[in-house]
């Protein structure tokens, strides 16, 4: 009797976990909208624009800190990447909590659990949350701005060498 029960339990655990793992790969909540009574506001500095949700408590303080850290990082990275003038300004979208960041529509879909920030290649936008740690926050801003400068530097190199930048996505005609 115990042997049959253990065999049954083993079968349930094997087939049950495969069903759970199969459901993990499905994307739920594709209608995510994070504008829950959110008024997007902008703070502009000499080099950076910071977008944030103005209706969230402490959002102004987080946005001002973002602007200060981002301006400092842009000055540092401009020297390291040997870029004298920027034709475009970085757009930083800062979220006051990780929950709001996970439901943002900027990245094209739900953001996995461990992501601390991302830089969109096509739009050259940067998005990240404030999770409470100032040191982590400064590191993420510098890290994502380094990605942004990589993309800008690639654009400058392609422009100087007169190489066309093509859209890597296939067109409708080739499908």
C-alpha positions as CSV (number, residue, x, y, z in Angstrom):
1,X,0.0,0.0,0.0
2,X,2.8,2.4,0.9
3,X,4.7,1.4,-2.2
4,X,1.6,2.3,-4.4
5,X,1.2,5.6,-2.6
6,X,4.8,6.5,-3.1
7,X,4.6,5.6,-6.7
8,X,1.5,7.7,-7.1
9,X,3.2,10.6,-5.3
10,X,6.2,10.3,-7.6
11,X,4.1,10.3,-10.7
12,X,2.1,13.3,-9.5
13,X,5.3,15.2,-8.6
14,X,6.9,14.5,-12.0
15,X,3.8,15.3,-14.1
16,X,2.6,18.1,-11.8
17,X,5.9,20.0,-11.9
18,X,6.2,19.7,-15.7
19,X,2.7,21.4,-15.9
20,X,3.8,24.1,-13.5
21,X,7.0,24.7,-15.4
22,X,5.1,24.9,-18.7
23,X,2.8,27.5,-17.2
24,X,5.8,29.6,-16.1
25,X,6.8,30.3,-19.7
26,X,3.4,31.8,-20.5
27,X,3.1,35.6,-20.2
28,X,0.1,36.7,-18.2
29,X,-1.1,40.2,-17.8
30,X,-0.4,41.5,-21.3
31,X,-2.7,44.5,-20.7
32,X,-0.4,45.9,-18.0
33,X,-0.9,49.6,-17.6
34,X,1.1,51.3,-15.0
35,X,-0.4,54.7,-15.3
36,X,-2.5,54.2,-12.2
37,X,-3.6,57.8,-11.7
38,X,-0.1,58.8,-12.7
39,X,0.8,62.2,-14.1
40,X,4.1,61.9,-15.8
41,X,6.3,64.9,-15.0
42,X,9.7,66.0,-16.3
43,X,12.7,67.5,-14.7
44,X,15.3,68.8,-17.1
45,X,19.0,69.5,-16.4
46,X,21.7,70.7,-18.7
47,X,22.2,67.2,-20.2
48,X,19.4,64.9,-19.0
49,X,15.6,64.7,-18.9
50,X,14.1,62.8,-16.0
51,X,10.5,61.5,-16.3
52,X,8.7,60.4,-13.2
53,X,5.2,59.8,-11.8
54,X,4.3,63.0,-10.0
55,X,1.4,61.5,-8.0
56,X,3.6,59.1,-6.0
57,X,4.8,60.1,-2.6
58,X,8.5,61.0,-2.5
59,X,8.7,60.9,-6.3
60,X,10.0,64.5,-6.5
61,X,12.9,63.6,-4.2
62,X,13.8,60.5,-6.2
63,X,13.6,62.4,-9.5
64,X,15.8,65.2,-8.2
65,X,18.4,62.7,-6.9
66,X,18.2,60.9,-10.3
67,X,18.9,64.2,-12.1
68,X,21.9,65.0,-9.9
69,X,23.4,61.5,-10.2
70,X,22.7,61.4,-14.0
71,X,24.3,64.8,-14.7
72,X,27.4,63.7,-12.8
73,X,27.5,60.4,-14.7
74,X,27.0,62.0,-18.1
75,X,30.0,64.3,-17.5
76,X,32.1,61.3,-16.6
77,X,31.0,59.1,-19.5
78,X,31.3,61.9,-22.0
79,X,35.0,62.1,-21.2
80,X,35.4,58.3,-21.2
81,X,33.6,57.9,-24.6
82,X,35.3,60.9,-26.1
83,X,32.1,62.6,-27.1
84,X,32.2,66.4,-27.2
85,X,28.7,67.3,-28.1
86,X,25.5,65.3,-27.7
87,X,22.8,65.7,-30.4
88,X,20.2,64.0,-28.2
89,X,19.6,64.0,-24.5
90,X,19.2,60.9,-22.4
91,X,15.6,60.2,-21.2
92,X,15.6,58.6,-17.8
93,X,12.3,57.1,-16.6
94,X,12.6,56.6,-12.9
95,X,10.0,54.6,-10.9
96,X,9.5,55.2,-7.2
97,X,9.0,51.5,-6.5
98,X,9.9,48.2,-8.1
99,X,6.3,47.2,-8.5
100,X,5.6,50.1,-10.8
101,X,8.8,49.4,-12.7
102,X,7.8,45.8,-13.3
103,X,4.5,46.9,-14.9
104,X,5.9,49.5,-17.2
105,X,5.2,49.4,-20.8
106,X,8.4,51.0,-21.9
107,X,10.3,47.7,-22.4
108,X,7.7,46.1,-24.6
109,X,6.3,43.7,-22.0
110,X,6.5,42.4,-18.4
111,X,9.9,42.8,-16.8
112,X,11.4,39.8,-15.0
113,X,12.0,39.9,-11.3
114,X,15.7,40.5,-11.1
115,X,16.1,43.3,-13.6
116,X,17.3,46.6,-12.1
117,X,17.0,48.7,-15.2
118,X,17.2,48.7,-19.0
119,X,18.1,50.8,-21.9
120,X,15.9,50.6,-25.0
121,X,18.0,50.5,-28.2
122,X,15.4,51.9,-30.6
123,X,14.1,54.8,-28.5
124,X,17.2,55.4,-26.4
125,X,15.2,55.5,-23.2
126,X,16.4,54.3,-19.9
127,X,14.1,53.0,-17.2
128,X,14.8,51.8,-13.7
129,X,13.3,51.8,-10.2
130,X,14.4,53.2,-6.9
131,X,14.6,50.3,-4.5
132,X,15.8,52.1,-1.4
133,X,19.6,51.7,-1.7
134,X,21.4,54.9,-2.7
135,X,24.6,53.0,-3.7
136,X,22.6,50.6,-5.9
137,X,20.7,53.5,-7.4
138,X,23.8,55.4,-8.4
139,X,25.4,52.2,-9.8
140,X,22.3,51.5,-11.9
141,X,22.2,55.0,-13.3
142,X,25.8,54.9,-14.3
143,X,25.5,51.4,-15.7
144,X,22.4,52.2,-17.9
145,X,23.9,55.5,-19.0
146,X,27.0,53.6,-20.1
147,X,24.8,51.4,-22.3
148,X,23.2,54.6,-23.7
149,X,26.6,56.1,-24.5
150,X,27.5,52.8,-26.3
151,X,24.5,53.1,-28.5
152,X,25.2,56.8,-29.2
153,X,28.9,56.1,-29.9
154,X,27.9,53.4,-32.4
155,X,25.6,55.9,-34.1
156,X,28.4,58.4,-34.4
157,X,30.8,55.8,-35.8
158,X,28.3,54.6,-38.4
159,X,27.5,58.2,-39.3
160,X,31.2,59.1,-39.7
161,X,31.9,56.0,-41.8
162,X,28.8,56.5,-43.8
163,X,27.4,53.1,-43.0
164,X,23.7,52.8,-43.2
165,X,22.0,51.7,-40.0
166,X,19.4,49.2,-41.1
167,X,16.4,48.0,-39.0
168,X,17.3,44.5,-37.9
169,X,13.7,43.4,-37.9
170,X,12.5,41.7,-41.1
171,X,10.1,43.8,-43.2
172,X,6.6,42.6,-44.0
173,X,7.6,41.9,-47.6
174,X,10.2,39.3,-46.6
175,X,7.9,37.3,-44.4
